[in-house]
Amino acid sequence: MRKRVYTMVEIKKAVSKMDGEKVDLKIHLGRNRFKGYSGTIQNIYNAVFTVVSPDNTTKVFSYFDVACGDVVFISAN
């Protein structure tokens, strides 16, 4: 079955709906390496969004990373 392709507008709307919510992410680091990350979506900008972990470290992700599958939302609480 073919994978559904999302537009940047759809991804931005989906992420903006999760603003302030706790999320779990799977980040692709390359060469079949993945890292889990959990935190709260804090700020949403035109090209990026920030996720703050419970120990107050901030990570910045772009919507393009989500579109190409380098960042995957595992769950949103």
C-alpha positions as CSV (number, residue, x, y, z in Angstrom):
1,M,0.0,0.0,0.0
2,R,1.2,3.5,-0.8
3,K,2.1,5.8,2.1
4,R,0.0,9.0,2.3
5,V,1.9,12.2,1.6
6,Y,1.1,15.2,3.8
7,T,1.6,18.8,2.7
8,M,3.5,21.3,4.8
9,V,0.2,23.1,5.6
10,E,-1.4,19.8,6.9
11,I,1.7,19.1,9.0
12,K,1.7,22.7,10.4
13,K,-2.0,22.4,11.4
14,A,-1.4,19.1,13.1
15,V,1.5,20.3,15.1
16,S,-0.2,23.6,16.0
17,K,-3.2,21.5,17.4
18,M,-0.7,19.8,19.7
19,D,0.7,23.1,21.1
20,G,1.3,22.8,24.8
21,E,0.8,19.0,24.8
22,K,3.2,16.3,25.9
23,V,4.5,14.3,23.0
24,D,6.9,11.4,22.4
25,L,9.1,11.6,19.3
26,K,11.3,9.1,17.4
27,I,14.2,10.9,15.8
28,H,16.1,9.3,12.9
29,L,19.8,9.9,13.3
30,G,21.0,8.2,10.2
31,R,22.3,4.7,9.3
32,N,19.4,3.0,11.0
33,R,20.0,4.8,14.4
34,F,17.0,6.2,16.2
35,K,16.6,8.1,19.4
36,G,13.5,8.6,21.5
37,Y,12.6,12.0,22.9
38,S,9.7,13.2,25.0
39,G,8.6,16.7,26.0
40,T,6.1,19.4,25.5
41,I,5.6,21.4,22.4
42,Q,6.3,25.0,23.5
43,N,6.6,27.3,20.6
44,I,5.4,27.1,17.0
45,Y,7.1,29.2,14.3
46,N,6.7,29.5,10.5
47,A,9.4,26.9,9.7
48,V,10.2,25.2,13.1
49,F,8.7,24.1,16.4
50,T,10.3,23.6,19.7
51,V,10.0,20.8,22.2
52,V,11.0,21.2,25.8
53,S,11.9,18.1,27.9
54,P,11.1,17.7,31.6
55,D,14.8,18.6,32.4
56,N,14.4,21.9,30.5
57,T,16.4,21.1,27.4
58,T,15.0,22.5,24.3
59,K,15.1,20.8,20.9
60,V,14.1,22.5,17.6
61,F,12.5,20.5,14.8
62,S,11.4,21.6,11.3
63,Y,8.2,20.7,9.6
64,F,10.3,19.3,6.8
65,D,11.9,16.8,9.2
66,V,8.3,15.5,9.9
67,A,7.4,15.5,6.2
68,C,10.4,13.3,5.2
69,G,10.1,11.0,8.2
70,D,13.2,12.0,10.2
71,V,10.9,13.0,13.1
72,V,7.9,10.8,13.9
73,F,5.3,11.5,16.5
74,I,4.8,8.3,18.5
75,S,2.1,9.6,20.8
76,A,0.6,12.8,21.9
77,N,-1.0,13.0,25.4
